[in-house]
């Protein structure tokens, strides 16, 4: 995304602007009230996703980026054209989320529209205040200009879209969610069934749980908290791998053939020890990942992909009647509606779910996650289930670390569309 000096817009059929590109920023309208803004932060190249929620009496900014560009000018020119006062809420202290805060300091009479303040999690104030170190700016050869926090937020605090009405259904509710950092928070927007998650979850690139102050145990507890919000239930994430759902014996028939060809295993003998369909399900249908998982964990494969109580013969070596008999004893994961599924049968995108959530109601309280990078409209339930499963299997040792760095003290753990970078000693502590 190149920096532009002229405003480029695209419009909706109704005539309103839906996408805007100006200076270092590209904005897209997510809903009637919410915009996502992506910053081109050359040379640091974090490309943070910033959010603008247009209230009735204020313009709420969720994170401010690196501050390399004039974010205030962009907003006042392109989005906040009615010039409502700004209120900043930072999801955590990292430089690509707080770097633009200096442009929204309250009390500066030269700034118009005025700024109402800068808010951050009150969970670890000392950590948040040590911006020079904990923002990670030094490690990226940049800096964060000074700012002061006007309001420290606590669990359950409400940021109203209109202070005169104080309607909790038209408010952002604060959730304190440490893990990525001690001061991480999420914001629940019930009026959009949306959760702004900062850097807690995003797909296709690594989420770092190896930063200063990162805590894998706290991250697990935060996943539990947002699980309860998303489902509207009291959810728990088990410390050990949950029972793995049994997929349809016909779903991965071609991948199964390729798996046995690559490993040289006898299908009927292997079925006694593990279920290759479950293994492929866990590995998102990737034969290569399934083979690597088997070869790297031969002694634990029966825990990763438990065998069926009633095994079925490999289609190449049996009649269709045998496969049909096995199918009658197994509930196909792919045929269970997401709105009524239980963890033993629901699917998370193309991968299976965990037992983290007791049930999924027809109308979850959160449908979309707006992430600090990569994705502004991530489907909430499937993403949470996949990340939860990734964490569980990493803690239990069923997913091996890859891309090890720092004398193998930190490693990347992958499953499906998600990846976590974690310190091995923290995983070992959770196993004990």
N, C-alpha and C positions, 0 to 999 in steps of 0.2 A: 504494500500500500504506500504509494508515494505521497509526499506532502503537497497539498495544493493550496494556492492563494485565492482561487475563486470557488464559489459555492456550487457544487454539483448535486442535483437532487433528482430523485425518481418519485413518481406519484402513484397513489392508489386510484382505482376506478372512480372513487368518490371525489378525487381531486386533491386530497391531502398528501403531504410529503410522507413517504414511507422510508426512504433512505437518503442520507445526506453525507456528502464528503467535503471536508473543508479543513485546511491546514493539515495537522497531523492526525486528524480524527475522522472516523467513518461511523456514522450512527444509523441504526435501523430501529424502526418502531416495532416493539414486541407486542404491545397491547395498546388500548386506548390511553393508558396513563404512563406506561413504561417504555423507555428507550434503552437499548444497549449501545454503548459507544466503545469502539476498539481504537486504542491509541497505537500509532506507529512510533515506538519509542527508540528509534535508532539513536545511539549504537547499542543500547542494552538489550534490545530485542526480546522483551518479555511479552509484548502485545497484550496487555491486560484488558479484560472486559470490565468496563465501568457501567454503572446503571444510573438512570435518571428516572425518578418517580415523581410525576407532576401531581402535587397536592392541590387543594383549593386555596390555601393561603401560603404555601411554600413550595419550593423546588428541592426535593430531597436527592442528594447525591450519595450513592453508595460507592465509595472509593473515588480517588481523584487521579490515579495513574502516577506516572513518574515525574510529572511537572516539566517535561522537556518542552511542551508547547503551551500556548495560552488557552487553557481549558475553559477558564471563565469567559473569555471572549467568544470561543466557539459556542458555548451553551447559550449565552445571551443573544447571540446572533442567529442561531439555528434552531434551538429547542425551546428555551425559556424566553420566548419572544414577548411574553406579557411582563417579564422582569419581576417575577416573584422573588422574594428573598431566598437565599440558599441556606440549606442545612446539610452538613457533611456528616456521614456515618462511615467509619472505616472498619472493614471486616477484620483487619489485623495490621500490624505495624510495618510490614515489609515495604520497601521503597517503591515498588510498582503499584502500591495501593494508597500510599500516603504522600507521595512526592509532590502532588499538586495542592496539598493542604494550604501551603503558604498563600495561595491565591484567594483563599476564602477566610481570612482571619477576621473575626468579629471586631467591631469597634473602629475599623478604618473608614473614616468619613468620606474618603475620596472614592471608595468603591460603591458602585451602584449597579445592580440592586445590592442591598446590604447582605451581610452574612450573619446568620443567627448563631452559628457556633460549629464546633467540631466535636463529634462524639466518638468514643471508643469503648471497648469492653473494660469494665472495672475489675475484671478477674485478677489481673496481675499488673497493677498500675506501674510498678517499678520497671517491669519489663517493657511496657509500652513507652514509658518516658525515656528509656535509654535508646533513643532513636538511632544515634550514631552507630552503635554496635548492632543492635537487634534488627534494624531495618535491612541488613545485608547489603547496604549500598556500597560499602567499602570493597566488598568482594566483587562488585560489578563496576568498579572504577567510576563511581558516581557519588552523589551526596543527596541528602534530603534537607531542604531549607527549614529553618526552625518554625515550629508552630506549637501552640498550647491546646490541650484538650479542654473544652468548655464543659463537657458533661460526661461523666463516667456511667456507662450503662450497666444495668443488672438484669438478671434473668426475669423475663416477663414484662419488662418495661415496654410501654407503648409509645410509638412515635405517630401522632395523629396526622392525617392528611389535612385536617381542618381543626385547629385548636378550639374554635368556637363551638364545635359540635361534640368532640370527644367521643366519636363512635368507634368502638373497638373493632368493628367490622371494616372500618376504613382507617386502618392503622397498620404500621409495621411492628410486629411483636419481636422482641429481642430474645434470642436463644444463645446462651454462652456455651460454646462448643470447642474447647481446647483440644489440641492434638497436633495440628500443623504448626501452630504456635500456642503459647499459653494464653494469649489474648484474642484468639479467634472467636468470632461470633457469626451467627446466621440471623437472617431477618425473614420472618414469615409474613407474607402478604395474603391474608385470607380472601381478600376481594378478587384475587387473581388465581387462587390455589397455587401459589408460587412460593418457593423458598430460595432466597439469595444465600448462597453457601460459601462465597469467597473462594479460598483455595482448598476447601475441605474435600471436594470431589470435582473432578473433570475428566473427560475421556481422552484417549489417543496420545497423551503425553504424561510423563511421570508426575505424580503428586509427591512432594517431598515431605517425609516424616523424619528427615535426618538433619533438619536445620537447628540453629541455636534455639533451645527450649522445646523442641519437638518431643512428643511423648506418645508412644504407640498405645499404651494402656488408656490414656486419656482420650485418644482418637477413637478407640473401640467404644468407650463409654459415650462419646458424642454421637457415634453412629447409632447406638442404642436409643439415644434421646430423639434423634430425628426419625428413627424408625417408628417410634410411638406417635410422632406428629403426623407422619405420612399416612399411617394406617388408621389413626384415631384410636389406637389401642395401646396398652402397655406392652412394649416389645422388649425382648432381650436377645442379645447376641451371644451364643454359647462360646465358651472358651475353647472347646474342641470341635472338630468337624461334625456338623449335623448329619443325620441320615441322608444319603444322597438319593434324589428321586430316580426312579427307574424309567428310562425312556422306552419308547416303542421299539420292539426288536426289528422293525423294518425301516426306522428313520435313518440309520447310519449304515445301511447295507453296503454301499460302495466304499465308504470310509473304512468299514470293518475289514473288507477284503484287502484294501491297501495296507491296513495296519498289520494284518497277519502275514502278508507278503513281505513287508519290511522287517518284521521281527523274526520271521521263521517259526512262530509258535503254532502249535496245533490248536485249532479253534475249540474243539471239544475239551481238550485238557485244560486250556486256559480258562474256560468257562467255570471250572471248579474253583479257581482261585480269585477271579475278578470278572467284572462285567465290562466288556470292551465298549458297549454302547454308552454306559455311564461315563467311562473314561473319555470318550469322544465328546459327550455332552459337556463335561467339565472343561474340556479343551476347546470349546466353541466350534466343534466340528473339524478342527485342524488335525490331520493325520500326523503331520510333522511334530506338533506339540505333544500329541498323545504318545507317539513313539519315544520322544525325549523324556516324557514324564515316566513312562514305564522303565526305560533303561536306567534313569537316575534314581528310581525308587523301587527296585524290584522286590524288596522285602516288605514294603509298606503298601504295595499296589492293592491288596485286598481291603485295606482301610480307605484308600482313596476312592476306589470303585468296587464296593462290595458285590460279591456274586449274587445272582438271583437265588431265592430260595428254591424256585423251580427253574432250572436252567434250560436253555433251548439249544439245539444243535445248530451249527453253522449251516446256512442255507445251501452251501455248496455240497454238504455231506449228508443231507437229510431231506425228508419230504416236506412239502408245504404244510401238511397236517401237523407236523411237529412244531413248526414255527407258529401256526395258528393256535395250538394248544398253549404255548408259552405266552402268546399275546393275550390270551384270555385271563391269565393270572397277573398281568402287569398293566397298570394304567398308563397309557401314552401321555407323556408330558405335554406334547404339542396340541392335544385336543381339549385341554381344560381352559375354559374362559378365564381371562385375567381377572375379571371383576369378581369371580366367585371362587378363585383357586385357593387352596391351602398350600403351604410350602412343600408338601410332598408331591404336588402335582403341577404347581405353577411354573412358568418359565420366565427367565429374566432375559429379555431380548432373545438371542439365539442360544443362551446358556441356561442351565438349570438354576433353581433358587436354593436358598438355605432355609433352615428352620428358625430363622431369626424372628419371623413375624407369624403370629398365630393364625391370622386370616387377613384377607384384603377386602374391605368393604366395597360396595358398589360405587360409592362416591368418596374417594380418599380426600383428606383435607389438603393435600398437596399433590398436584399433578406434574409440576415442572420444577426443575432445579435450574437456577440461573447462576452459572459458575464464574469464577474469577478469571478463567481462561477458556478458550476453545469453544464453549457451547453456552448459549443463553437460554435454550429451551430443551433441556435434557429431560427425558421421561423419568419421573422420580422413582417409581416403585422398582422398575427393572434395574436402574442404575444403583440404587441402594443395595438391592439384593446381590448384585454382582460384586460390588466393592466389599460387602460384608463377607461374602464367600471367599473372596481373595484374601482378606485379612485372616479369616479363620484358618484357611489352608496354609497360609504362610506361618502363622503362629504354631500350628501343629507340626510343621516341617514337611507337609505334603506337597508344597510347591517349593522347588529349590530356588535359591537366589541366583540372579543373572547379573551381568554387567557389574561385577564386584569392583569396588574402589577402596582406596585407603587401606592397603594390606588386608583386603577382604573383610574389613570391619563393617562396611555398609554394602548393601546389595539391593538390586531391583527385583521386585516380585511382580509377575504379570499373570493376568487372567482375562481373556476376552478383550474388551476395549479399555481396560483399566490397568494401571501400573502404580505401584507404591515403592518408594525408595526408603528403606528402613535400616536402622542400626541393628546388627545381629544380636548384640548383647541385650537389647530391649526385648527382642523376640524370645531369647533364651530365658529371660526373667519371667516372661508370661507363661512359658512352658513348665516352669518349675512349680 
